[in-house]
Amino acid sequence: MSWLVLFIAGLFEVAWAIGLKYTEGFTRPLPTVGTVLAMAISMGLLGVAMKELPVGTAYAVWTGIGAIGTVVLGIVLFGDSASAGRLLCLLLIFVGLAGLKFLSPS
């Protein structure tokens, strides 16, 4: 169950990272409120997941999900580069996250 909570926390990290773009420097109230809410939910769920998961594993997976999700949405929503090198780097992050998940004692 803690892995599911951690995954959801990672999705909220993606939401707040993308939300930052829409706040336009925290000048737009509605995106700003949504972004801050997503930050709070993400951190809260990370804390819950860390009750059972090792801190290093949980934090690395949380940031990895955030990084991968944010890069993918940056490509889709904002036209960020989808070069072969960038996609290879995302694959390497994913492999590292999978390794942390499957080699974790929890």
A tleap script that builds the chain and sets N, CA, C and O, in Angstrom:
source leaprc.protein.ff14SB
mol = sequence {
  NMET SER TRP LEU VAL LEU PHE ILE ALA GLY
  LEU PHE GLU VAL ALA TRP ALA ILE GLY LEU
  LYS TYR THR GLU GLY PHE THR ARG PRO LEU
  PRO THR VAL GLY THR VAL LEU ALA MET ALA
  ILE SER MET GLY LEU LEU GLY VAL ALA MET
  LYS GLU LEU PRO VAL GLY THR ALA TYR ALA
  VAL TRP THR GLY ILE GLY ALA ILE GLY THR
  VAL VAL LEU GLY ILE VAL LEU PHE GLY ASP
  SER ALA SER ALA GLY ARG LEU LEU CYS LEU
  LEU LEU ILE PHE VAL GLY LEU ALA GLY LEU
  LYS PHE LEU SER PRO CSER
}
set mol.1.N position { 0.822 -1.202 0.000 }
set mol.1.CA position { 0.000 0.000 0.000 }
set mol.1.C position { 0.869 1.270 0.000 }
set mol.1.O position { 0.507 2.274 -0.614 }
set mol.2.N position { 2.009 1.215 0.689 }
set mol.2.CA position { 2.865 2.393 0.756 }
set mol.2.C position { 3.433 2.757 -0.622 }
set mol.2.O position { 3.683 3.930 -0.898 }
set mol.3.N position { 3.635 1.759 -1.482 }
set mol.3.CA position { 4.119 2.049 -2.830 }
set mol.3.C position { 3.047 2.775 -3.640 }
set mol.3.O position { 3.366 3.667 -4.425 }
set mol.4.N position { 1.802 2.410 -3.460 }
set mol.4.CA position { 0.703 3.093 -4.148 }
set mol.4.C position { 0.604 4.541 -3.668 }
set mol.4.O position { 0.448 5.460 -4.473 }
set mol.5.N position { 0.694 4.735 -2.365 }
set mol.5.CA position { 0.664 6.088 -1.800 }
set mol.5.C position { 1.831 6.910 -2.358 }
set mol.5.O position { 1.661 8.079 -2.702 }
set mol.6.N position { 3.006 6.299 -2.445 }
set mol.6.CA position { 4.176 6.985 -2.982 }
set mol.6.C position { 3.974 7.346 -4.455 }
set mol.6.O position { 4.351 8.437 -4.882 }
set mol.7.N position { 3.393 6.452 -5.219 }
set mol.7.CA position { 3.127 6.728 -6.630 }
set mol.7.C position { 2.172 7.913 -6.779 }
set mol.7.O position { 2.391 8.792 -7.613 }
set mol.8.N position { 1.117 7.933 -5.971 }
set mol.8.CA position { 0.159 9.040 -6.023 }
set mol.8.C position { 0.843 10.346 -5.607 }
set mol.8.O position { 0.593 11.397 -6.197 }
set mol.9.N position { 1.705 10.274 -4.589 }
set mol.9.CA position { 2.475 11.456 -4.179 }
set mol.9.C position { 3.315 11.972 -5.344 }
set mol.9.O position { 3.423 13.181 -5.550 }
set mol.10.N position { 3.905 11.059 -6.098 }
set mol.10.CA position { 4.700 11.437 -7.266 }
set mol.10.C position { 3.857 12.107 -8.340 }
set mol.10.O position { 4.313 13.046 -8.992 }
set mol.11.N position { 2.629 11.630 -8.528 }
set mol.11.CA position { 1.738 12.260 -9.501 }
set mol.11.C position { 1.387 13.685 -9.082 }
set mol.11.O position { 1.302 14.584 -9.919 }
set mol.12.N position { 1.183 13.882 -7.779 }
set mol.12.CA position { 0.920 15.236 -7.297 }
set mol.12.C position { 2.161 16.116 -7.439 }
set mol.12.O position { 2.041 17.330 -7.609 }
set mol.13.N position { 3.344 15.522 -7.370 }
set mol.13.CA position { 4.556 16.305 -7.615 }
set mol.13.C position { 4.586 16.778 -9.061 }
set mol.13.O position { 4.960 17.918 -9.336 }
set mol.14.N position { 4.198 15.918 -9.973 }
set mol.14.CA position { 4.108 16.319 -11.375 }
set mol.14.C position { 3.107 17.470 -11.514 }
set mol.14.O position { 3.361 18.451 -12.213 }
set mol.15.N position { 1.971 17.329 -10.838 }
set mol.15.CA position { 0.923 18.358 -10.923 }
set mol.15.C position { 1.440 19.712 -10.449 }
set mol.15.O position { 1.178 20.731 -11.090 }
set mol.16.N position { 2.171 19.737 -9.335 }
set mol.16.CA position { 2.624 21.052 -8.864 }
set mol.16.C position { 3.764 21.589 -9.712 }
set mol.16.O position { 3.885 22.802 -9.880 }
set mol.17.N position { 4.598 20.715 -10.247 }
set mol.17.CA position { 5.681 21.200 -11.103 }
set mol.17.C position { 5.112 21.836 -12.379 }
set mol.17.O position { 5.551 22.908 -12.798 }
set mol.18.N position { 4.147 21.172 -12.978 }
set mol.18.CA position { 3.505 21.734 -14.168 }
set mol.18.C position { 2.685 22.962 -13.776 }
set mol.18.O position { 2.636 23.946 -14.515 }
set mol.19.N position { 2.048 22.899 -12.619 }
set mol.19.CA position { 1.269 24.036 -12.134 }
set mol.19.C position { 2.095 25.300 -12.001 }
set mol.19.O position { 1.599 26.402 -12.236 }
set mol.20.N position { 3.371 25.140 -11.618 }
set mol.20.CA position { 4.241 26.308 -11.496 }
set mol.20.C position { 4.303 27.103 -12.796 }
set mol.20.O position { 4.339 28.333 -12.779 }
set mol.21.N position { 4.314 26.401 -13.905 }
set mol.21.CA position { 4.365 27.066 -15.208 }
set mol.21.C position { 3.111 27.925 -15.419 }
set mol.21.O position { 3.181 29.037 -15.943 }
set mol.22.N position { 1.966 27.380 -14.999 }
set mol.22.CA position { 0.699 28.077 -15.199 }
set mol.22.C position { 0.479 29.221 -14.210 }
set mol.22.O position { -0.377 30.074 -14.449 }
set mol.23.N position { 1.224 29.262 -13.115 }
set mol.23.CA position { 1.055 30.363 -12.161 }
set mol.23.C position { 1.634 31.667 -12.687 }
set mol.23.O position { 1.295 32.748 -12.203 }
set mol.24.N position { 2.515 31.557 -13.686 }
set mol.24.CA position { 3.203 32.725 -14.258 }
set mol.24.C position { 3.838 33.560 -13.151 }
set mol.24.O position { 3.561 34.751 -13.002 }
set mol.25.N position { 4.698 32.897 -12.379 }
set mol.25.CA position { 5.400 33.580 -11.298 }
set mol.25.C position { 4.497 33.899 -10.117 }
set mol.25.O position { 4.699 34.901 -9.432 }
set mol.26.N position { 3.521 33.070 -9.880 }
set mol.26.CA position { 2.544 33.233 -8.793 }
set mol.26.C position { 1.715 34.500 -8.945 }
set mol.26.O position { 1.291 35.093 -7.953 }
set mol.27.N position { 1.482 34.916 -10.192 }
set mol.27.CA position { 0.659 36.100 -10.441 }
set mol.27.C position { -0.785 35.740 -10.791 }
set mol.27.O position { -1.650 36.614 -10.837 }
set mol.28.N position { -1.046 34.449 -11.039 }
set mol.28.CA position { -2.407 34.009 -11.367 }
set mol.28.C position { -2.961 33.238 -10.175 }
set mol.28.O position { -2.451 32.170 -9.835 }
set mol.29.N position { -4.001 33.772 -9.538 }
set mol.29.CA position { -4.486 33.198 -8.268 }
set mol.29.C position { -4.950 31.744 -8.347 }
set mol.29.O position { -4.549 30.937 -7.508 }
set mol.30.N position { -5.766 31.389 -9.307 }
set mol.30.CA position { -6.308 30.026 -9.342 }
set mol.30.C position { -5.221 28.970 -9.574 }
set mol.30.O position { -5.171 27.989 -8.832 }
set mol.31.N position { -4.357 29.133 -10.568 }
set mol.31.CA position { -3.269 28.160 -10.706 }
set mol.31.C position { -2.342 28.141 -9.486 }
set mol.31.O position { -1.806 27.091 -9.133 }
set mol.32.N position { -2.154 29.281 -8.850 }
set mol.32.CA position { -1.304 29.340 -7.667 }
set mol.32.C position { -1.900 28.515 -6.529 }
set mol.32.O position { -1.187 27.755 -5.874 }
set mol.33.N position { -3.190 28.661 -6.295 }
set mol.33.CA position { -3.856 27.889 -5.233 }
set mol.33.C position { -3.780 26.398 -5.548 }
set mol.33.O position { -3.487 25.595 -4.663 }
set mol.34.N position { -4.040 26.022 -6.795 }
set mol.34.CA position { -3.968 24.616 -7.187 }
set mol.34.C position { -2.567 24.047 -7.026 }
set mol.34.O position { -2.398 22.903 -6.602 }
set mol.35.N position { -1.574 24.842 -7.363 }
set mol.35.CA position { -0.185 24.406 -7.250 }
set mol.35.C position { 0.206 24.199 -5.794 }
set mol.35.O position { 0.816 23.187 -5.447 }
set mol.36.N position { -0.142 25.152 -4.949 }
set mol.36.CA position { 0.182 25.039 -3.519 }
set mol.36.C position { -0.549 23.850 -2.902 }
set mol.36.O position { 0.017 23.141 -2.070 }
set mol.37.N position { -1.790 23.627 -3.298 }
set mol.37.CA position { -2.542 22.462 -2.816 }
set mol.37.C position { -1.873 21.161 -3.242 }
set mol.37.O position { -1.736 20.237 -2.441 }
set mol.38.N position { -1.457 21.090 -4.499 }
set mol.38.CA position { -0.778 19.888 -4.993 }
set mol.38.C position { 0.539 19.667 -4.249 }
set mol.38.O position { 0.913 18.526 -3.977 }
set mol.39.N position { 1.242 20.753 -3.920 }
set mol.39.CA position { 2.475 20.632 -3.141 }
set mol.39.C position { 2.202 20.017 -1.778 }
set mol.39.O position { 2.904 19.103 -1.345 }
set mol.40.N position { 1.184 20.523 -1.113 }
set mol.40.CA position { 0.849 20.029 0.234 }
set mol.40.C position { 0.432 18.559 0.193 }
set mol.40.O position { 0.849 17.769 1.039 }
set mol.41.N position { -0.383 18.198 -0.781 }
set mol.41.CA position { -0.836 16.805 -0.892 }
set mol.41.C position { 0.353 15.897 -1.201 }
set mol.41.O position { 0.491 14.827 -0.608 }
set mol.42.N position { 1.199 16.320 -2.118 }
set mol.42.CA position { 2.361 15.525 -2.501 }
set mol.42.C position { 3.271 15.272 -1.304 }
set mol.42.O position { 3.679 14.137 -1.058 }
set mol.43.N position { 3.586 16.325 -0.566 }
set mol.43.CA position { 4.463 16.180 0.601 }
set mol.43.C position { 3.802 15.331 1.686 }
set mol.43.O position { 4.451 14.499 2.320 }
set mol.44.N position { 2.508 15.552 1.888 }
set mol.44.CA position { 1.795 14.776 2.896 }
set mol.44.C position { 1.800 13.288 2.585 }
set mol.44.O position { 2.041 12.461 3.465 }
set mol.45.N position { 1.534 12.953 1.331 }
set mol.45.CA position { 1.534 11.540 0.938 }
set mol.45.C position { 2.934 10.944 0.994 }
set mol.45.O position { 3.100 9.774 1.339 }
set mol.46.N position { 3.937 11.743 0.656 }
set mol.46.CA position { 5.312 11.268 0.780 }
set mol.46.C position { 5.610 10.907 2.232 }
set mol.46.O position { 6.220 9.875 2.512 }
set mol.47.N position { 5.177 11.756 3.143 }
set mol.47.CA position { 5.369 11.480 4.571 }
set mol.47.C position { 4.692 10.198 5.009 }
set mol.47.O position { 5.248 9.433 5.797 }
set mol.48.N position { 3.495 9.963 4.501 }
set mol.48.CA position { 2.768 8.729 4.830 }
set mol.48.C position { 3.529 7.519 4.290 }
set mol.48.O position { 3.686 6.520 4.992 }
set mol.49.N position { 3.995 7.605 3.062 }
set mol.49.CA position { 4.722 6.480 2.454 }
set mol.49.C position { 6.013 6.183 3.206 }
set mol.49.O position { 6.431 5.029 3.298 }
set mol.50.N position { 6.642 7.220 3.741 }
set mol.50.CA position { 7.913 7.032 4.447 }
set mol.50.C position { 7.757 6.335 5.796 }
set mol.50.O position { 8.751 5.964 6.420 }
set mol.51.N position { 6.528 6.155 6.245 }
set mol.51.CA position { 6.325 5.388 7.479 }
set mol.51.C position { 6.820 3.958 7.304 }
set mol.51.O position { 7.319 3.346 8.248 }
set mol.52.N position { 6.676 3.425 6.083 }
set mol.52.CA position { 7.023 2.027 5.841 }
set mol.52.C position { 8.203 1.840 4.889 }
set mol.52.O position { 8.834 0.783 4.893 }
set mol.53.N position { 8.507 2.843 4.081 }
set mol.53.CA position { 9.576 2.701 3.093 }
set mol.53.C position { 10.845 3.390 3.588 }
set mol.53.O position { 10.773 4.361 4.342 }
set mol.54.N position { 11.995 2.894 3.169 }
set mol.54.CA position { 13.241 3.572 3.520 }
set mol.54.C position { 13.250 5.001 2.956 }
set mol.54.O position { 12.786 5.238 1.840 }
set mol.55.N position { 13.774 5.933 3.728 }
set mol.55.CA position { 13.724 7.345 3.344 }
set mol.55.C position { 14.415 7.595 1.997 }
set mol.55.O position { 13.874 8.313 1.156 }
set mol.56.N position { 15.570 7.026 1.787 }
set mol.56.CA position { 16.287 7.246 0.535 }
set mol.56.C position { 15.537 6.713 -0.666 }
set mol.56.O position { 15.469 7.365 -1.708 }
set mol.57.N position { 14.979 5.535 -0.519 }
set mol.57.CA position { 14.207 4.927 -1.605 }
set mol.57.C position { 12.960 5.744 -1.900 }
set mol.57.O position { 12.680 6.065 -3.055 }
set mol.58.N position { 12.210 6.082 -0.850 }
set mol.58.CA position { 10.964 6.823 -1.037 }
set mol.58.C position { 11.221 8.175 -1.696 }
set mol.58.O position { 10.518 8.560 -2.631 }
set mol.59.N position { 12.227 8.891 -1.207 }
set mol.59.CA position { 12.504 10.217 -1.754 }
set mol.59.C position { 12.977 10.122 -3.206 }
set mol.59.O position { 12.552 10.914 -4.046 }
set mol.60.N position { 13.837 9.177 -3.501 }
set mol.60.CA position { 14.341 9.018 -4.862 }
set mol.60.C position { 13.222 8.651 -5.830 }
set mol.60.O position { 13.154 9.183 -6.938 }
set mol.61.N position { 12.355 7.750 -5.413 }
set mol.61.CA position { 11.245 7.350 -6.281 }
set mol.61.C position { 10.279 8.517 -6.481 }
set mol.61.O position { 9.804 8.750 -7.593 }
set mol.62.N position { 9.992 9.243 -5.412 }
set mol.62.CA position { 9.092 10.407 -5.480 }
set mol.62.C position { 9.626 11.446 -6.468 }
set mol.62.O position { 8.888 11.924 -7.330 }
set mol.63.N position { 10.891 11.786 -6.342 }
set mol.63.CA position { 11.466 12.779 -7.249 }
set mol.63.C position { 11.600 12.231 -8.669 }
set mol.63.O position { 11.469 12.973 -9.642 }
set mol.64.N position { 11.862 10.932 -8.780 }
set mol.64.CA position { 11.966 10.318 -10.108 }
set mol.64.C position { 10.648 10.337 -10.853 }
set mol.64.O position { 10.597 10.648 -12.043 }
set mol.65.N position { 9.578 9.999 -10.143 }
set mol.65.CA position { 8.245 10.060 -10.765 }
set mol.65.C position { 7.965 11.497 -11.190 }
set mol.65.O position { 7.461 11.752 -12.284 }
set mol.66.N position { 8.301 12.427 -10.305 }
set mol.66.CA position { 8.091 13.838 -10.631 }
set mol.66.C position { 8.897 14.269 -11.839 }
set mol.66.O position { 8.389 14.982 -12.704 }
set mol.67.N position { 10.138 13.846 -11.906 }
set mol.67.CA position { 11.002 14.227 -13.022 }
set mol.67.C position { 10.502 13.645 -14.341 }
set mol.67.O position { 10.377 14.358 -15.336 }
set mol.68.N position { 10.221 12.358 -14.339 }
set mol.68.CA position { 9.756 11.715 -15.573 }
set mol.68.C position { 8.428 12.324 -16.023 }
set mol.68.O position { 8.270 12.691 -17.187 }
set mol.69.N position { 7.491 12.426 -15.110 }
set mol.69.CA position { 6.176 12.969 -15.459 }
set mol.69.C position { 6.245 14.401 -15.950 }
set mol.69.O position { 5.552 14.778 -16.896 }
set mol.70.N position { 7.085 15.197 -15.302 }
set mol.70.CA position { 7.202 16.602 -15.690 }
set mol.70.C position { 7.847 16.747 -17.062 }
set mol.70.O position { 7.418 17.577 -17.863 }
set mol.71.N position { 8.860 15.957 -17.336 }
set mol.71.CA position { 9.494 16.020 -18.664 }
set mol.71.C position { 8.509 15.579 -19.745 }
set mol.71.O position { 8.408 16.218 -20.793 }
set mol.72.N position { 7.788 14.494 -19.495 }
set mol.72.CA position { 6.824 14.002 -20.494 }
set mol.72.C position { 5.737 15.052 -20.744 }
set mol.72.O position { 5.399 15.332 -21.894 }
set mol.73.N position { 5.190 15.632 -19.671 }
set mol.73.CA position { 4.161 16.652 -19.866 }
set mol.73.C position { 4.739 17.926 -20.483 }
set mol.73.O position { 4.045 18.629 -21.218 }
set mol.74.N position { 5.991 18.223 -20.192 }
set mol.74.CA position { 6.635 19.359 -20.850 }
set mol.74.C position { 6.700 19.155 -22.357 }
set mol.74.O position { 6.509 20.093 -23.130 }
set mol.75.N position { 6.971 17.927 -22.763 }
set mol.75.CA position { 6.994 17.591 -24.191 }
set mol.75.C position { 5.604 17.734 -24.794 }
set mol.75.O position { 5.431 18.350 -25.846 }
set mol.76.N position { 4.614 17.157 -24.115 }
set mol.76.CA position { 3.243 17.137 -24.633 }
set mol.76.C position { 2.590 18.521 -24.596 }
set mol.76.O position { 1.990 18.951 -25.582 }
set mol.77.N position { 2.706 19.213 -23.469 }
set mol.77.CA position { 1.979 20.467 -23.291 }
set mol.77.C position { 2.706 21.697 -23.810 }
set mol.77.O position { 2.073 22.632 -24.302 }
set mol.78.N position { 4.027 21.705 -23.704 }
set mol.78.CA position { 4.776 22.922 -23.999 }
set mol.78.C position { 5.747 22.797 -25.166 }
set mol.78.O position { 6.474 23.738 -25.482 }
set mol.79.N position { 5.755 21.627 -25.807 }
set mol.79.CA position { 6.620 21.450 -26.963 }
set mol.79.C position { 8.100 21.349 -26.632 }
set mol.79.O position { 8.946 21.638 -27.478 }
set mol.80.N position { 8.418 20.940 -25.407 }
set mol.80.CA position { 9.821 20.733 -25.042 }
set mol.80.C position { 10.435 19.663 -25.952 }
set mol.80.O position { 9.718 18.852 -26.537 }
set mol.81.N position { 11.723 19.670 -26.060 }
set mol.81.CA position { 12.430 18.742 -26.932 }
set mol.81.C position { 12.182 17.282 -26.521 }
set mol.81.O position { 12.176 16.943 -25.338 }
set mol.82.N position { 11.982 16.446 -27.522 }
set mol.82.CA position { 11.835 15.005 -27.309 }
set mol.82.C position { 12.949 14.275 -28.051 }
set mol.82.O position { 12.712 13.267 -28.716 }
set mol.83.N position { 14.140 14.786 -27.930 }
set mol.83.CA position { 15.268 14.182 -28.635 }
set mol.83.C position { 15.554 12.780 -28.095 }
set mol.83.O position { 15.154 12.423 -26.987 }
set mol.84.N position { 16.245 12.014 -28.901 }
set mol.84.CA position { 16.586 10.644 -28.500 }
set mol.84.C position { 17.404 10.647 -27.211 }
set mol.84.O position { 17.208 9.786 -26.353 }
set mol.85.N position { 18.304 11.593 -27.070 }
set mol.85.CA position { 19.120 11.668 -25.861 }
set mol.85.C position { 18.292 11.922 -24.616 }
set mol.85.O position { 18.511 11.291 -23.582 }
set mol.86.N position { 17.350 12.834 -24.708 }
set mol.86.CA position { 16.469 13.120 -23.548 }
set mol.86.C position { 15.618 11.899 -23.206 }
set mol.86.O position { 15.454 11.563 -22.033 }
set mol.87.N position { 15.081 11.240 -24.223 }
set mol.87.CA position { 14.251 10.058 -23.970 }
set mol.87.C position { 15.082 8.924 -23.378 }
set mol.87.O position { 14.597 8.185 -22.521 }
set mol.88.N position { 16.316 8.782 -23.822 }
set mol.88.CA position { 17.203 7.776 -23.239 }
set mol.88.C position { 17.453 8.077 -21.761 }
set mol.88.O position { 17.459 7.167 -20.932 }
set mol.89.N position { 17.655 9.331 -21.441 }
set mol.89.CA position { 17.868 9.712 -20.039 }
set mol.89.C position { 16.629 9.403 -19.191 }
set mol.89.O position { 16.758 8.953 -18.052 }
set mol.90.N position { 15.442 9.640 -19.734 }
set mol.90.CA position { 14.215 9.284 -19.012 }
set mol.90.C position { 14.142 7.778 -18.774 }
set mol.90.O position { 13.741 7.328 -17.700 }
set mol.91.N position { 14.531 7.010 -19.781 }
set mol.91.CA position { 14.550 5.559 -19.634 }
set mol.91.C position { 15.509 5.147 -18.518 }
set mol.91.O position { 15.197 4.256 -17.727 }
set mol.92.N position { 16.653 5.780 -18.454 }
set mol.92.CA position { 17.623 5.460 -17.402 }
set mol.92.C position { 17.071 5.784 -16.018 }
set mol.92.O position { 17.287 5.032 -15.068 }
set mol.93.N position { 16.356 6.910 -15.904 }
set mol.93.CA position { 15.726 7.237 -14.618 }
set mol.93.C position { 14.708 6.161 -14.265 }
set mol.93.O position { 14.655 5.702 -13.124 }
set mol.94.N position { 13.898 5.759 -15.243 }
set mol.94.CA position { 12.883 4.730 -15.004 }
set mol.94.C position { 13.515 3.417 -14.546 }
set mol.94.O position { 13.028 2.781 -13.612 }
set mol.95.N position { 14.585 3.020 -15.198 }
set mol.95.CA position { 15.280 1.781 -14.816 }
set mol.95.C position { 15.798 1.892 -13.385 }
set mol.95.O position { 15.705 0.936 -12.616 }
set mol.96.N position { 16.338 3.044 -13.027 }
set mol.96.CA position { 16.808 3.255 -11.661 }
set mol.96.C position { 15.681 3.164 -10.653 }
set mol.96.O position { 15.846 2.570 -9.588 }
set mol.97.N position { 14.532 3.748 -10.978 }
set mol.97.CA position { 13.375 3.681 -10.074 }
set mol.97.C position { 12.881 2.250 -9.922 }
set mol.97.O position { 12.568 1.807 -8.816 }
set mol.98.N position { 12.813 1.534 -11.027 }
set mol.98.CA position { 12.392 0.133 -10.957 }
set mol.98.C position { 13.361 -0.669 -10.093 }
set mol.98.O position { 12.940 -1.514 -9.303 }
set mol.99.N position { 14.641 -0.408 -10.242 }
set mol.99.CA position { 15.633 -1.089 -9.413 }
set mol.99.C position { 15.425 -0.796 -7.935 }
set mol.99.O position { 15.488 -1.707 -7.109 }
set mol.100.N position { 15.179 0.455 -7.594 }
set mol.100.CA position { 14.921 0.801 -6.200 }
set mol.100.C position { 13.663 0.097 -5.669 }
set mol.100.O position { 13.634 -0.357 -4.525 }
set mol.101.N position { 12.645 0.015 -6.498 }
set mol.101.CA position { 11.396 -0.639 -6.088 }
set mol.101.C position { 11.627 -2.120 -5.864 }
set mol.101.O position { 11.254 -2.655 -4.820 }
set mol.102.N position { 12.225 -2.777 -6.814 }
set mol.102.CA position { 12.325 -4.248 -6.738 }
set mol.102.C position { 13.471 -4.728 -5.847 }
set mol.102.O position { 13.484 -5.890 -5.443 }
set mol.103.N position { 14.409 -3.876 -5.541 }
set mol.103.CA position { 15.508 -4.270 -4.660 }
set mol.103.C position { 15.318 -3.741 -3.244 }
set mol.103.O position { 16.186 -3.917 -2.389 }
set mol.104.N position { 14.182 -3.093 -2.998 }
set mol.104.CA position { 13.890 -2.547 -1.660 }
set mol.104.C position { 13.390 -3.654 -0.745 }
set mol.104.O position { 12.668 -4.548 -1.187 }
set mol.105.N position { 13.768 -3.600 0.523 }
set mol.105.CA position { 13.309 -4.635 1.458 }
set mol.105.C position { 11.821 -4.561 1.772 }
set mol.105.O position { 11.252 -5.536 2.262 }
set mol.106.N position { 11.176 -3.425 1.502 }
set mol.106.CA position { 9.738 -3.281 1.815 }
set mol.106.C position { 8.885 -3.620 0.629 }
set mol.106.O position { 7.658 -3.554 0.712 }
savepdb mol mol.pdb
quit
